[in-house]
Amino acid sequence: MHNYIYEILNDGTIKITRYIGNETDIIMPQYIDNYLVTAIGMEIFSKQDNIWDVYESHVETIILPDSVLTIDDFAFSQCRYLKYVKLSHNLRSIGQSAFCGCENLREIYIPENVSYIGDEIDKNCTQLEAIVVDEHNEYYLSIDGVLFDKNLARLYCYPAHKKDRIYQIPKSVQIISERAFAYNEYIQEIKIFDSIIDNYAFYACRHLEKVIMRNVAIIRQGAFELCGSLKMIQLPKSIREIGLYVFKECYSLSNIYIDKENPYYYSHDGILYNKDKTRCIIYPSGKKNKQYTLLKTIQYIDHHAFRDNQYIETMMIHSGVISIGDFAFYHCSQLKYMDIADTVTHIGEYAFGDCDSLENVIWPRCYVSRFAFNYCRHLNHIQLNDDIKSIGDFAFSHCYSLEKLIIPQSVQDIGRDILYDSQTILYVYEHSYALTYAQKNHIPYVIIKG
């Protein structure tokens, strides 16, 4: 009797799909029921009836037979006690996040014949100190425990528990992979040359204080998210693309500067704009101004532009602004008052979501977007323009202090549960769409006559 569930592959070999034993040290067999084992399936330590419900395994050691050629995505996911794994000498591929959540694994050794490694094989391996590649491998190499492709053109993984304080990325590296440095607790200064910085490359590097860039052209989404010690960033003249929420939840970041010769971007008072100053792109989370007046040239406030700022209290959106993006002021925890000019024709979803201190808003002619004021717990007054046409789903959900909401007669469309988990009374006009909506959805209302 063995402790494995398997499936038979087309070539007559088998893939292990589940381990159902309770040993802490596992030497997997080369043959099961006379079938040759050539593959390890997805999440083999999960419960049999639900692959997302993690099996309470206390495995500490895994040794694979040399017959194994492939390891699937998430194969050893959440083996929290795993300290040592010996991979097959003939292994050819390792799937995405194969060792995800292996919190006690300190080293991963990549055998000679591996030609494919999926993204984030070390995801949440918080104690990982090194990835070591066999010197004869033709596709990958490691330098000081850091994983690269053979040509040193791509940096795949910088281990989370690698303890260097300063690191210079080789000048040959063209791409820093997604989450390559994620969760490293030690790196304080990084030097980057000529590389594309991929999504979340430095995610949650909490002690990163200084980033030096030379000839960097592209910084993708969330690249420095949760880098809580980053206070200032200097962007080079080569930058031509900056992704969404690159500095999300960087609560110490107070200034973003950019080389004056950059043809795409402009910085003023530490705030990032496009070159012609029509778009406000990033207002740093750690900037401590209580009031801010937009440049008169601004027409667009980008998605996530002011997100997570913890200091701004009052905001005047002047005439000439056309659009406010999704999540533009999301979680601006001290924002109390917003006056939005009537020139604004678009306000994105969650634009003011989770603005816990927001009390008073003057709304323009444009529609009220989905989740616009979700979790604005202290919102007690909003003046809607008499010309608005629609109110989106959950627009005022969880607005616990909003006792009264007057719906203009002009409104012809109201989405689902606009007052979800709120105690608001609707004030509606006779024969209006809002009256029908309130009656149909059993919402308390008062009729405004005349």
C-alpha positions in Angstrom: 0.0 0.0 0.0 1.5 3.4 -1.0 0.6 7.0 -0.1 0.1 8.4 -3.6 -2.7 9.2 -6.0 -1.7 9.4 -9.6 -3.0 9.7 -13.1 -1.7 7.8 -16.2 -0.2 10.0 -18.9 -0.5 9.4 -22.7 3.0 7.8 -22.8 2.1 5.2 -20.2 4.0 7.0 -17.4 2.3 8.6 -14.4 2.0 11.9 -12.7 1.6 12.1 -8.9 -1.4 14.2 -8.2 -1.8 13.8 -4.4 0.3 12.7 -1.4 -1.9 11.2 1.3 0.6 10.0 3.8 1.9 11.8 7.0 5.7 11.3 6.8 7.9 14.3 7.4 10.8 12.9 5.3 9.6 11.7 1.9 11.6 9.8 -0.7 9.3 9.5 -3.7 9.5 6.2 -5.5 10.6 5.8 -9.1 7.8 3.3 -9.8 4.3 3.1 -8.4 2.2 0.0 -9.3 4.8 -0.7 -11.9 4.3 2.7 -13.6 7.3 5.0 -14.1 6.9 8.4 -12.2 7.7 11.2 -14.6 5.7 14.2 -13.3 4.6 15.9 -10.1 1.2 17.5 -10.3 -0.3 20.7 -9.0 -0.5 21.1 -5.2 0.2 17.5 -4.3 -0.2 18.2 -0.6 -3.7 19.7 -0.8 -6.8 17.9 0.3 -8.1 15.5 -2.3 -11.5 17.1 -2.5 -10.4 20.7 -2.8 -7.0 21.7 -4.2 -7.3 25.1 -2.6 -7.8 23.7 0.9 -4.2 23.1 2.0 -3.5 19.7 3.5 -1.9 20.0 7.0 1.4 18.4 5.9 4.5 18.7 8.1 6.9 17.4 5.4 10.4 18.7 6.0 12.3 16.8 3.3 11.4 15.8 -0.3 13.6 13.7 -2.5 12.5 13.1 -6.1 13.5 10.1 -8.2 15.6 10.9 -11.3 12.8 9.7 -13.5 10.8 12.9 -12.8 10.9 15.3 -15.8 8.3 17.9 -15.0 7.0 19.7 -11.8 3.7 21.4 -12.3 2.6 24.9 -11.1 2.3 25.2 -7.3 3.5 21.6 -6.9 4.8 22.0 -3.4 2.7 25.0 -2.5 2.3 25.9 1.2 4.7 23.2 2.5 5.5 25.5 5.3 7.9 23.1 7.1 9.9 22.1 4.0 13.6 22.6 4.6 15.2 20.5 1.9 14.2 19.3 -1.5 16.3 17.3 -3.9 15.2 17.6 -7.5 15.5 15.0 -10.2 18.8 15.0 -12.1 16.8 14.7 -15.3 14.3 17.4 -14.5 13.4 19.6 -17.5 10.8 22.0 -16.2 9.6 23.6 -13.0 6.2 25.3 -13.0 5.0 28.6 -11.8 5.2 29.2 -8.0 6.3 25.6 -7.5 7.6 26.3 -4.0 5.1 29.0 -3.1 4.8 29.5 0.7 7.7 27.1 1.6 8.6 29.4 4.4 11.5 27.4 5.8 13.2 26.5 2.5 16.7 28.1 2.5 18.1 26.9 -0.9 16.8 25.7 -4.2 19.2 23.8 -6.4 18.4 23.8 -10.2 19.7 20.7 -12.0 21.7 20.6 -15.2 18.8 19.7 -17.6 16.2 22.3 -16.5 15.2 24.4 -19.6 12.1 26.1 -18.2 11.4 27.7 -14.9 7.9 29.3 -14.3 7.4 32.7 -12.8 7.8 33.2 -9.1 9.1 29.7 -8.2 10.1 31.2 -4.8 6.9 33.1 -4.1 6.6 33.7 -0.3 9.7 31.6 0.4 10.5 34.1 3.2 13.7 32.3 4.4 15.2 31.6 1.0 18.8 32.7 0.9 20.0 31.3 -2.5 19.0 29.7 -5.8 22.0 27.6 -7.0 22.1 26.4 -10.7 24.2 23.5 -11.9 27.2 24.9 -13.7 26.5 22.8 -16.7 23.0 24.1 -17.2 22.6 25.7 -20.6 19.6 27.9 -19.9 20.1 29.4 -16.4 22.9 30.6 -14.1 23.2 31.9 -10.6 25.5 34.5 -9.3 25.8 34.8 -5.5 22.5 33.1 -5.1 20.6 35.3 -7.6 18.9 33.6 -10.6 19.5 34.8 -14.2 19.1 33.5 -17.7 22.3 32.1 -19.2 23.0 35.3 -21.1 22.6 37.5 -18.0 19.8 39.4 -19.9 17.0 38.7 -17.4 17.1 38.6 -13.6 14.5 36.1 -12.4 14.8 35.9 -8.7 16.6 37.7 -5.8 15.9 35.6 -2.7 13.8 37.1 0.0 16.3 36.2 2.8 19.4 37.3 0.9 21.0 39.7 3.4 23.0 42.1 1.2 22.2 45.8 2.0 23.4 47.1 -1.4 23.0 45.4 -4.7 24.0 46.5 -8.2 22.1 44.8 -11.0 24.5 43.6 -13.8 24.6 46.1 -16.7 23.7 43.4 -19.2 20.3 42.8 -17.5 17.5 44.0 -19.8 14.5 42.8 -17.7 14.0 42.6 -14.0 11.2 39.9 -13.7 7.9 40.2 -12.0 8.3 40.1 -8.2 12.0 39.4 -8.6 13.0 41.1 -5.3 9.6 40.8 -3.6 9.5 40.6 0.2 13.3 41.0 0.6 13.7 42.4 4.1 17.4 43.5 3.9 18.0 45.4 0.6 18.4 49.1 1.3 20.0 50.4 -1.9 19.6 49.2 -5.5 21.4 50.3 -8.6 19.7 49.6 -12.0 21.1 50.1 -15.5 19.3 49.8 -18.8 16.6 47.4 -17.4 12.9 47.2 -17.8 11.4 47.0 -14.3 8.6 44.5 -14.5 5.4 44.3 -12.5 5.9 44.3 -8.7 9.6 43.8 -9.1 10.4 45.3 -5.7 7.1 44.6 -4.0 7.2 44.9 -0.2 11.0 45.6 0.0 10.2 47.4 3.3 13.7 48.6 4.0 14.5 49.9 0.5 15.6 53.5 0.9 17.5 54.4 -2.3 17.0 53.5 -5.9 19.6 54.7 -8.4 18.5 54.4 -12.1 20.5 54.9 -15.2 19.0 54.6 -18.7 15.8 52.8 -17.4 13.0 53.3 -19.9 10.0 51.3 -18.4 8.7 50.9 -14.9 5.7 48.6 -14.8 2.7 48.3 -12.5 3.2 48.2 -8.8 7.0 48.0 -9.2 7.8 49.6 -5.8 4.5 48.9 -4.0 4.8 48.7 -0.2 8.4 50.0 -0.2 7.7 51.8 3.1 11.1 53.2 3.6 11.4 54.9 0.2 11.3 58.7 0.9 12.4 60.1 -2.5 12.8 58.9 -6.0 14.8 60.4 -8.8 13.7 59.3 -12.3 16.1 59.5 -15.2 15.6 61.3 -18.5 15.3 57.9 -20.3 11.9 57.0 -18.6 9.1 56.8 -21.2 6.5 54.5 -19.5 5.3 54.4 -15.8 2.7 51.8 -14.9 -0.3 52.1 -12.5 0.3 52.5 -8.8 4.1 52.1 -9.1 4.5 53.6 -5.6 1.3 52.4 -4.0 1.4 52.4 -0.2 4.8 53.9 -0.1 3.8 56.0 2.9 7.2 57.6 3.4 7.5 58.8 -0.2 7.1 62.6 -0.2 8.8 63.6 -3.5 9.2 62.2 -7.0 11.7 64.1 -9.2 12.5 63.6 -12.8 15.4 64.7 -15.0 14.4 68.0 -16.7 15.4 66.7 -20.1 12.9 63.9 -20.0 10.6 64.3 -23.0 7.6 62.5 -21.4 7.2 63.6 -17.8 7.5 66.7 -15.6 7.9 67.1 -11.8 6.9 70.1 -9.8 7.1 70.3 -6.0 7.7 66.5 -6.0 4.5 65.7 -7.9 4.6 63.8 -11.2 2.8 65.1 -14.3 3.0 64.5 -18.0 5.3 66.8 -20.0 2.6 69.2 -21.1 1.2 69.4 -17.6 -2.3 68.3 -18.5 -2.3 65.1 -16.4 -1.6 64.7 -12.7 0.0 61.3 -12.6 1.3 60.6 -9.0 0.8 62.7 -5.9 3.1 60.9 -3.4 1.5 59.0 -0.4 3.8 60.6 2.1 3.5 64.2 0.9 2.4 66.1 4.0 0.5 69.1 2.5 -3.0 69.5 4.0 -4.2 71.4 1.0 -3.3 71.1 -2.7 -4.2 73.2 -5.6 -3.9 71.6 -9.0 -1.8 73.3 -11.7 -4.2 75.4 -13.9 -3.2 73.4 -16.9 -4.4 70.0 -15.5 -7.3 68.4 -17.4 -7.0 64.8 -16.1 -6.3 63.3 -12.7 -5.0 59.8 -13.5 -6.1 56.5 -12.0 -4.7 56.1 -8.4 -3.1 59.5 -8.6 -3.7 60.6 -5.0 -4.3 57.1 -3.6 -3.3 56.4 0.0 -2.1 59.9 0.8 -2.6 60.2 4.5 -2.3 64.0 4.9 -4.4 66.0 2.4 -7.6 67.3 3.9 -9.1 69.7 1.3 -9.1 69.5 -2.4 -10.5 71.9 -5.0 -10.9 70.5 -8.5 -10.8 73.7 -10.6 -12.7 74.5 -13.8 -11.0 72.9 -16.8 -10.5 69.4 -15.3 -12.4 66.9 -17.4 -11.7 63.5 -15.9 -10.9 61.9 -12.5 -9.7 58.4 -12.8 -10.5 55.1 -11.0 -9.3 55.0 -7.4 -7.9 58.6 -7.8 -8.4 59.5 -4.1 -8.9 56.0 -2.7 -8.0 55.7 0.9 -7.0 59.4 1.4 -7.8 58.9 5.0 -7.7 62.6 6.1 -9.6 64.0 3.1 -12.6 65.9 4.5 -13.9 68.2 1.8 -14.1 68.0 -2.0 -15.3 70.7 -4.4 -15.5 69.4 -7.9 -15.9 71.8 -10.9 -18.8 71.4 -13.3 -16.3 70.8 -16.2 -15.6 67.3 -14.9 -17.5 64.8 -17.1 -16.0 61.6 -15.9 -15.3 60.3 -12.4 -14.0 56.7 -12.2 -15.0 53.8 -10.0 -13.9 53.9 -6.3 -12.7 57.4 -6.9 -13.3 58.4 -3.2 -13.7 54.9 -1.8 -12.5 54.4 1.8 -11.9 58.1 2.4 -12.9 57.7 6.0 -12.8 61.4 7.0 -14.7 62.7 4.0 -17.7 64.7 5.2 -18.8 67.1 2.5 -18.8 66.8 -1.3 -20.1 69.1 -4.0 -20.7 66.9 -7.0 -20.6 68.0 -10.7 -22.9 67.3 -13.6 -21.4 63.9 -14.4 -22.9 60.5 -13.3 -22.0 59.0 -9.9 -19.8 56.0 -10.6 -19.9 52.5 -9.1 -18.6 52.4 -5.5 -17.7 56.1 -5.7 -18.1 56.6 -2.0 -17.8 53.0 -0.8 -16.8 53.0 2.9 -16.9 56.8 3.3 -18.0 56.2 6.9 -18.2 59.9 7.9 -19.8 61.3 4.8 -22.8 63.3 6.0 -23.6 65.7 3.1 -23.3 65.4 -0.7 -24.8 67.9 -3.0 -25.7 66.3 -6.3 -26.0 68.5 -9.4 -29.5 68.9 -10.8 -28.4 67.6 -14.2 -26.9 64.2 -13.3 -28.4 61.3 -15.2 -27.3 58.1 -13.3 -25.9 56.7 -10.1 -23.8 53.5 -10.2 -23.9 50.3 -8.3 -23.1 50.5 -4.5 -22.2 54.2 -5.0 -22.9 55.1 -1.3 -22.5 51.7 0.3 -21.3 51.6 3.9 -21.8 55.4 4.3 -22.9 55.1 7.9 -23.2 58.8 8.6 -25.2 59.8 5.5 -28.7 60.3 6.8 -30.2 62.1 3.9 -29.7 61.9 0.1 -31.6 64.1 -2.3 -31.9 62.5 -5.8 -32.5 65.1 -8.5 -35.4 64.7 -10.9 -32.9 64.4 -13.8 -31.7 60.9 -12.7 -32.9 58.2 -15.0 -30.8 55.3 -14.0 -29.8 54.0 -10.5 -27.7 50.9 -10.0 -27.9 48.0 -7.6 -27.8 48.6 -3.8 -26.6 52.2 -3.9 -27.2 52.4 -0.1 -26.0 49.0 0.8 -25.3 48.8 4.6 -26.3 52.5 5.0 -29.2 53.9 6.9 -29.8 56.8 4.5 -33.3 58.1 3.7 -33.8 59.1 0.1 -35.5 62.4 -0.7 -37.2 61.9 -4.1 -39.5 63.9 -6.3 -43.1 63.0 -7.2 -43.4 60.8 -10.4 -39.6 60.5 -10.6 -37.4 57.5 -11.5 -35.9 57.7 -8.0 -39.3 57.3 -6.3 -40.0 54.1 -8.3 -36.5 52.9 -7.4 -37.0 53.5 -3.7 -40.4 51.7 -3.7 -39.1 48.8 -5.7 -36.1 48.3 -3.4 -37.9 49.0 -0.1 -35.7 51.9 0.7 -37.1 54.5 3.2 -37.9 57.8 1.3 -39.5 61.2 1.6 -41.4 62.7 -1.3 -40.4 66.3 -2.3 -43.4 68.1 -3.6 -43.3 70.8 -6.2 
